[in-house]
Amino acid sequence: MSRTTAPLTDAACRLAKPTDRPYKLFDGDGLYLLIQPNGRKGWRLRYVKPDGREGLTSLGSYPVIGLSDARQKRLEAKRMLADGIDPVENKRKAKTENAVNGRTFESVALDWHKNMSARWTPDHSKNVLNRLNNYVFPFVGARAIADLDTYDLMQPLETIRKRGTIDVALRVQRYLQSIMREAKRLRLIPINPAYDLQGLIKAPRVSHRPALPLSRLPELLARINAYKGRELTRLTLMLSLHVFVRSSELRFARWSEFDLKRGVWEIPDTRPELEDVRHSTRGTKMAGDVHLVPLSPQVVAVLEQIHTLTGTFDLVFAGDARAWKPISENTVNKALRTMGYDTKTEICGHGFRSMACSALVESGLWSETAIERQMSHRERNSVRAAYIHKAEFIEERRLIMNWWSRYLTANLREHVTPHEFGNQAGGNATRLKFKRGAIK
């Protein structure tokens, strides 16, 4: 008697964890899910060819191809076999015919990707290609681009949307529109079927990262100072609050970027890659530019403490177990949770930026342009950007960073509003000097 295989469930597929060796989860009738040591999961179908030989074909990666989709593909393959058609040979034949009769979507998309990569960072180029390989090519890659219609292009987008990753769906939709636009320019298609994809995926409502009201600054500073975990983590929290840079700008920082004597941190747009560390080449989001962060005396003091811990390494925020890798991207938020905060509703690491920006604006001391430049925000007005893109406003920004650090110090014991502190003698003295031109 043949052994009966219990059908798989969505939960079993989703919860399957990688091990040091590949293993299979069987669904029956030749279909199984192969789990690789690197965590990738892919559907395989073992079958008997019409000539009696054993055959094996891939049905796509999980979860792009879900359990029900894989079973449907198995049914289609079985129907072909019942008609004496080898599904693998049929796929090869179709691909050959598409290449002869007209270019395949995959070939056009890869050419488009190659051309566009000259404008992109290596990380972004890799991400785009991965999304095409995972979400698009399994559906339409082998088909002649001239045969595709709007409905065909909707299928990968619908699959992504069902997974709940709306942001990825919107990105892939833009790729499809750009690829098909290029195909029309090359006269490979008479009309662009991706044009009607517009409006298919609705952008999610923007939810801002949580940030504490400034009135709770004394509480936050007290909890950071009382933090009992790893000392580097406590110092990272304090430094992040003082300099309010993005998480990737902070995590991947190298000591070579700092000049503590001059009091400046130069964040490049691209950094040397770290082996086996995702996105380690990330620097400032202002591509083609260097983001300058003036360092207040308080920040220099914190960095000197950090230097006693990690000064022998390249990375400023070296990992505890592996010094050649940075601290985890979850380090700051995990510490905040340990301190008693809900990082989804109260405060997260990115929320430090909102708090600093709010205080700087509410103080009424600083120009909007200088604040935006220190926040490392791009000028959206292209005409204005053409005139100010070389202006660093560095002297005003140095005063801004010194003021913010002194404002934090002033809030150690009790809350002082930015406007109150800005109108105290110590709060606005540097601004008055700046406006009179005394500081060069």
C-alpha positions as CSV (number, residue, x, y, z in Angstrom):
1,M,0.0,0.0,0.0
2,S,1.4,3.5,-1.0
3,R,2.0,5.9,1.8
4,T,-0.6,8.7,2.1
5,T,0.8,12.3,2.4
6,A,-1.1,14.8,4.5
7,P,-1.7,17.9,2.5
8,L,0.2,21.0,3.5
9,T,-1.4,24.0,5.2
10,D,-0.6,27.7,4.7
11,A,0.6,27.9,8.3
12,A,3.0,25.0,7.8
13,C,4.5,26.7,4.7
14,R,4.7,30.1,6.4
15,L,6.2,28.8,9.7
16,A,8.8,26.5,8.1
17,K,12.3,27.5,9.4
18,P,15.6,27.0,7.6
19,T,18.1,24.5,8.9
20,D,21.7,23.8,8.1
21,R,20.6,21.5,5.2
22,P,17.8,21.8,2.6
23,Y,14.6,19.9,3.4
24,K,11.2,19.3,1.9
25,L,7.6,19.6,2.9
26,F,5.4,17.4,0.8
27,D,1.9,18.2,-0.3
28,G,1.3,15.0,-2.2
29,D,1.1,14.0,-5.9
30,G,4.7,15.1,-6.6
31,L,4.4,18.7,-5.2
32,Y,6.7,19.8,-2.3
33,L,8.1,23.0,-0.8
34,L,11.9,23.1,-0.7
35,I,13.4,25.1,2.2
36,Q,17.0,26.2,1.7
37,P,19.5,27.0,4.5
38,N,19.4,30.7,3.5
39,G,15.7,30.8,4.2
40,R,14.4,30.8,0.6
41,K,11.4,28.6,-0.1
42,G,10.5,27.3,-3.6
43,W,7.9,24.9,-5.0
44,R,9.0,21.8,-6.9
45,L,7.0,19.2,-8.8
46,R,8.3,15.8,-9.4
47,Y,6.5,13.9,-12.2
48,V,6.9,11.1,-14.8
49,K,7.5,12.3,-18.4
50,P,5.4,10.9,-21.2
51,D,8.5,8.7,-22.2
52,G,8.6,7.2,-18.7
53,R,11.6,9.2,-17.4
54,E,11.5,11.1,-14.2
55,G,11.1,14.9,-14.4
56,L,11.4,17.8,-12.0
57,T,10.2,21.4,-12.5
58,S,10.1,24.6,-10.4
59,L,6.8,26.2,-9.9
60,G,8.1,29.5,-8.4
61,S,9.2,30.8,-5.0
62,Y,7.1,31.0,-1.9
63,P,5.3,33.2,-0.7
64,V,5.0,34.9,-4.2
65,I,3.4,31.7,-5.3
66,G,1.1,30.6,-2.5
67,L,0.0,27.1,-1.7
68,S,-3.3,27.4,-3.7
69,D,-1.3,28.8,-6.7
70,A,1.2,26.0,-6.5
71,R,-1.6,23.4,-6.5
72,Q,-3.2,25.1,-9.5
73,K,0.1,24.9,-11.4
74,R,0.4,21.2,-10.4
75,L,-3.1,20.6,-11.8
76,E,-2.1,22.4,-15.1
77,A,1.0,20.2,-15.4
78,K,-1.0,17.0,-14.8
79,R,-3.4,18.0,-17.5
80,M,-0.5,18.5,-19.9
81,L,0.9,15.1,-19.0
82,A,-2.5,13.5,-19.5
83,D,-2.4,14.9,-23.1
84,G,1.1,13.5,-23.5
85,I,2.9,16.9,-23.1
86,D,6.0,17.4,-21.0
87,P,5.4,20.6,-19.0
88,V,9.1,21.4,-18.9
89,E,9.6,20.9,-22.6
90,N,6.4,22.9,-23.3
91,K,7.8,25.8,-21.2
92,R,11.1,25.7,-23.1
93,K,9.3,25.6,-26.5
94,A,7.1,28.6,-25.5
95,K,10.2,30.5,-24.5
96,T,11.9,29.8,-27.7
97,E,8.9,30.7,-29.8
98,N,8.6,34.0,-27.8
99,A,12.2,34.8,-28.5
100,V,11.7,34.1,-32.2
101,N,8.4,35.8,-32.7
102,G,9.0,38.8,-30.4
103,R,11.2,39.8,-27.5
104,T,10.1,38.4,-24.1
105,F,9.2,40.7,-21.3
106,E,12.1,39.5,-19.2
107,S,14.7,40.4,-21.9
108,V,13.2,43.9,-22.3
109,A,13.0,44.4,-18.5
110,L,16.7,43.3,-18.0
111,D,17.8,45.8,-20.7
112,W,15.7,48.5,-19.0
113,H,17.3,47.6,-15.6
114,K,20.8,47.7,-17.1
115,N,20.2,51.2,-18.5
116,M,18.6,52.5,-15.4
117,S,21.2,51.1,-13.0
118,A,23.7,53.8,-14.3
119,R,21.5,56.3,-12.4
120,W,20.9,54.2,-9.3
121,T,23.0,53.2,-6.3
122,P,24.1,49.6,-6.2
123,D,21.7,48.7,-3.4
124,H,18.7,50.2,-5.2
125,S,19.7,48.4,-8.4
126,K,19.9,45.1,-6.6
127,N,16.5,45.7,-4.9
128,V,14.8,46.4,-8.2
129,L,16.2,43.3,-9.8
130,N,15.2,41.1,-6.9
131,R,11.6,42.4,-7.0
132,L,11.5,41.7,-10.8
133,N,12.8,38.2,-10.3
134,N,10.6,37.4,-7.3
135,Y,7.3,39.1,-8.2
136,V,7.1,39.7,-12.0
137,F,9.2,37.2,-14.1
138,P,7.4,34.1,-12.6
139,F,4.1,35.5,-14.1
140,V,5.1,37.2,-17.4
141,G,8.9,36.9,-17.8
142,A,8.8,34.2,-20.5
143,R,6.0,35.7,-22.5
144,A,6.4,37.9,-25.6
145,I,6.1,41.5,-24.5
146,A,3.8,42.2,-27.5
147,D,1.2,39.7,-26.3
148,L,0.8,41.2,-22.8
149,D,-2.3,43.2,-21.9
150,T,-3.3,45.2,-18.8
151,Y,-4.8,42.1,-17.2
152,D,-1.6,40.1,-17.5
153,L,0.4,42.9,-15.8
154,M,-2.2,43.1,-13.0
155,Q,-1.5,39.6,-11.9
156,P,1.9,40.1,-10.1
157,L,0.5,43.3,-8.5
158,E,-2.6,41.5,-7.2
159,T,-0.4,38.8,-5.7
160,I,1.8,41.4,-3.9
161,R,-1.3,43.3,-2.7
162,K,-2.9,40.2,-1.2
163,R,0.3,39.8,0.9
164,G,-0.3,43.3,2.3
165,T,2.9,44.8,1.1
166,I,1.3,47.8,-0.6
167,D,4.5,49.8,-0.8
168,V,6.2,47.0,-2.8
169,A,3.2,46.8,-5.1
170,L,3.4,50.5,-5.9
171,R,7.1,50.2,-6.6
172,V,6.6,47.2,-8.9
173,Q,3.7,49.0,-10.6
174,R,6.1,51.9,-11.4
175,Y,8.7,49.4,-12.8
176,L,6.0,47.9,-15.1
177,Q,4.9,51.3,-16.4
178,S,8.5,52.4,-17.1
179,I,9.4,49.1,-18.8
180,M,6.4,49.1,-21.0
181,R,6.9,52.8,-21.8
182,E,10.5,51.9,-23.0
183,A,9.1,49.0,-25.0
184,K,6.7,51.4,-26.8
185,R,9.6,53.8,-27.6
186,L,11.5,50.8,-29.1
187,R,8.4,50.0,-31.2
188,L,8.1,46.6,-29.6
189,I,4.4,47.3,-28.7
190,P,1.9,49.6,-30.4
191,I,0.3,50.8,-27.1
192,N,1.3,50.8,-23.5
193,P,-1.0,48.4,-21.5
194,A,0.6,49.5,-18.2
195,Y,-0.9,52.9,-18.6
196,D,-4.3,51.6,-17.3
197,L,-2.6,50.2,-14.2
198,Q,-2.7,53.7,-12.8
199,G,-5.0,53.8,-9.7
200,L,-5.1,50.0,-9.3
201,I,-3.0,50.1,-6.1
202,K,-4.1,52.8,-3.6
203,A,-1.2,54.3,-1.6
204,P,-1.6,53.7,2.1
205,R,-2.3,56.6,4.4
206,V,1.0,58.1,5.6
207,S,1.5,57.3,9.3
208,H,4.1,59.4,11.0
209,R,6.7,57.8,13.2
210,P,5.8,58.2,16.9
211,A,7.5,60.9,18.9
212,L,7.2,62.1,22.5
213,P,5.9,65.6,23.1
214,L,8.7,67.9,24.2
215,S,7.2,68.2,27.7
216,R,8.3,64.6,28.3
217,L,12.0,65.3,27.5
218,P,13.1,65.3,31.2
219,E,11.5,61.8,31.6
220,L,13.2,60.5,28.4
221,L,16.6,61.9,29.4
222,A,16.3,60.4,32.9
223,R,15.5,57.0,31.5
224,I,18.4,57.1,29.1
225,N,20.8,58.1,31.9
226,A,19.4,55.2,34.1
227,Y,19.6,52.6,31.3
228,K,21.2,49.4,32.7
229,G,22.0,47.6,29.5
230,R,25.1,47.7,27.3
231,E,27.0,51.0,27.8
232,L,27.4,51.5,24.0
233,T,23.7,51.2,23.6
234,R,23.0,53.9,26.2
235,L,25.6,56.2,24.5
236,T,24.1,55.4,21.1
237,L,20.7,56.5,22.4
238,M,22.1,59.8,23.7
239,L,24.1,60.5,20.6
240,S,21.1,59.7,18.4
241,L,19.0,62.2,20.3
242,H,21.6,64.9,20.1
243,V,22.4,64.6,16.3
244,F,19.0,63.3,15.1
245,V,20.3,61.6,12.0
246,R,18.6,58.7,10.2
247,S,19.2,55.2,11.6
248,S,21.3,54.0,8.6
249,E,23.4,57.1,8.7
250,L,24.1,56.3,12.4
251,R,24.5,52.5,12.4
252,F,27.0,52.3,9.5
253,A,29.2,55.3,10.7
254,R,33.0,54.9,10.5
255,W,35.4,56.6,12.8
256,S,37.2,58.0,9.6
257,E,34.1,60.2,9.0
258,F,34.6,62.2,12.3
259,D,36.9,65.1,13.0
260,L,36.5,65.7,16.8
261,K,38.9,68.5,16.8
262,R,37.0,70.5,14.2
263,G,33.7,69.2,15.6
264,V,32.2,67.9,12.4
265,W,30.9,64.6,11.0
266,E,30.9,64.1,7.3
267,I,28.4,61.5,6.2
268,P,29.0,60.4,2.6
269,D,26.3,59.3,0.2
270,T,27.9,55.9,-0.2
271,R,30.1,53.9,2.2
272,P,32.4,50.9,1.7
273,E,30.4,47.7,1.8
274,L,30.5,45.4,4.8
275,E,30.6,41.7,4.1
276,D,27.2,40.0,4.9
277,V,25.6,43.2,6.1
278,R,22.6,44.3,4.1
279,H,22.5,48.0,3.0
280,S,25.9,48.7,4.5
281,T,26.8,51.0,1.7
282,R,24.0,53.5,2.7
283,G,25.1,56.9,3.8
284,T,23.1,60.1,3.5
285,K,19.9,60.0,1.4
286,M,21.1,63.1,-0.4
287,A,22.6,61.2,-3.4
288,G,25.8,62.7,-4.7
289,D,26.3,64.9,-1.6
290,V,27.9,64.8,1.8
291,H,25.8,65.6,4.8
292,L,27.7,67.7,7.4
293,V,26.7,67.3,11.0
294,P,28.3,70.0,13.3
295,L,29.2,68.4,16.6
296,S,28.3,70.3,19.8
297,P,30.7,70.0,22.8
298,Q,28.2,67.6,24.4
299,V,28.2,65.4,21.4
300,V,32.0,65.4,21.2
301,A,32.1,64.3,24.9
302,V,29.7,61.4,24.1
303,L,31.8,60.4,21.1
304,E,35.0,60.4,23.2
305,Q,33.2,57.9,25.6
306,I,32.2,55.7,22.7
307,H,35.8,55.9,21.3
308,T,37.0,54.2,24.5
309,L,34.7,51.3,23.7
310,T,35.1,50.9,19.9
311,G,38.0,53.2,18.9
312,T,40.1,50.2,17.8
313,F,37.5,49.2,15.2
314,D,36.4,50.9,11.9
315,L,32.8,51.0,13.0
316,V,31.7,53.5,15.6
317,F,28.8,51.4,16.6
318,A,30.4,48.0,16.5
319,G,28.4,44.9,17.4
320,D,28.9,43.2,20.7
321,A,29.7,39.7,19.3
322,R,31.2,40.7,15.9
323,A,33.0,44.0,15.9
324,W,33.2,44.1,12.0
325,K,29.4,44.2,11.9
326,P,27.3,47.2,13.3
327,I,24.8,47.1,16.0
328,S,21.4,45.7,15.0
329,E,18.9,48.1,13.3
330,N,16.6,47.2,16.2
331,T,19.1,48.2,19.0
332,V,17.7,51.7,19.6
333,N,14.0,50.7,19.5
334,K,14.7,47.6,21.7
335,A,16.4,49.8,24.3
336,L,13.4,52.2,24.2
337,R,11.1,49.3,24.9
338,T,13.3,48.1,27.7
339,M,13.0,51.6,29.1
340,G,9.2,51.3,29.1
341,Y,8.2,52.9,25.9
342,D,5.8,51.6,23.2
343,T,7.8,52.1,20.0
344,K,4.6,51.9,17.9
345,T,2.6,54.6,19.6
346,E,4.9,56.6,21.9
347,I,8.5,57.0,20.6
348,C,10.9,55.3,18.2
349,G,14.4,56.1,17.2
350,H,13.2,58.0,14.1
351,G,11.0,60.0,16.4
352,F,14.1,61.8,17.7
353,R,14.2,63.7,14.4
354,S,10.6,64.9,14.8
355,M,11.3,66.1,18.3
356,A,14.4,68.0,17.3
357,C,12.7,69.5,14.3
358,S,9.7,70.6,16.4
359,A,11.9,72.3,19.0
360,L,14.0,74.1,16.4
361,V,10.9,75.4,14.6
362,E,9.1,76.4,17.8
363,S,12.1,78.3,19.1
364,G,11.6,80.9,16.4
365,L,15.4,81.3,16.2
366,W,16.4,79.6,13.0
367,S,15.8,79.9,9.3
368,E,13.6,77.2,7.7
369,T,16.3,76.6,5.1
370,A,19.0,75.9,7.6
371,I,16.8,73.6,9.6
372,E,15.8,71.6,6.5
373,R,19.4,71.4,5.5
374,Q,20.4,70.0,8.9
375,M,17.6,67.5,8.7
376,S,19.1,66.4,5.4
377,H,16.0,67.1,3.5
378,R,16.0,67.8,-0.2
379,E,14.7,71.1,-1.5
380,R,11.5,70.2,-3.4
381,N,11.4,73.5,-5.4
382,S,13.7,72.7,-8.3
383,V,14.2,76.3,-9.2
384,R,15.2,77.3,-5.7
385,A,17.3,74.2,-5.3
386,A,19.4,75.3,-8.3
387,Y,20.4,78.4,-6.4
388,I,20.9,77.0,-2.9
389,H,22.2,73.5,-3.5
390,K,25.8,74.6,-2.8
391,A,24.9,76.7,0.2
392,E,25.6,74.7,3.3
393,F,24.5,77.4,5.9
394,I,27.1,75.7,8.0
395,E,27.6,78.5,10.5
396,E,23.9,78.7,11.3
397,R,23.7,75.0,11.5
398,R,26.6,74.8,14.0
399,L,24.7,77.2,16.2
400,I,21.5,75.1,15.7
401,M,23.3,71.9,16.9
402,N,24.9,73.7,19.8
403,W,21.5,75.2,20.8
404,W,19.7,71.8,20.6
405,S,22.3,70.1,22.8
406,R,22.1,73.0,25.4
407,Y,18.3,72.7,25.2
408,L,18.5,69.0,26.0
409,T,20.7,69.9,29.0
410,A,18.2,72.5,30.2
411,N,15.5,69.8,30.2
412,L,17.4,67.4,32.4
413,R,15.5,68.5,35.6
414,E,12.3,70.2,34.3
415,H,10.7,71.0,31.0
416,V,11.4,74.3,29.3
417,T,9.6,75.1,26.1
418,P,11.7,75.9,23.0
419,H,10.3,79.4,22.9
420,E,11.1,80.1,26.5
421,F,14.6,78.7,26.2
422,G,15.1,80.6,22.9
423,N,14.3,83.9,24.6
424,Q,16.5,83.4,27.6
425,A,19.8,85.2,27.5
426,G,21.7,81.9,27.2
427,G,19.3,80.5,24.7
428,N,19.5,83.3,22.0
429,A,22.9,84.9,22.7
430,T,24.6,82.9,19.9
431,R,21.7,83.7,17.5
432,L,22.2,87.4,18.2
433,K,25.9,87.1,17.5
434,F,25.1,85.2,14.4
435,K,22.7,87.9,13.1
436,R,25.2,90.6,13.8
437,G,27.9,88.8,11.9
438,A,30.2,88.4,14.8
439,I,30.7,84.6,14.2
440,K,32.7,83.8,11.1
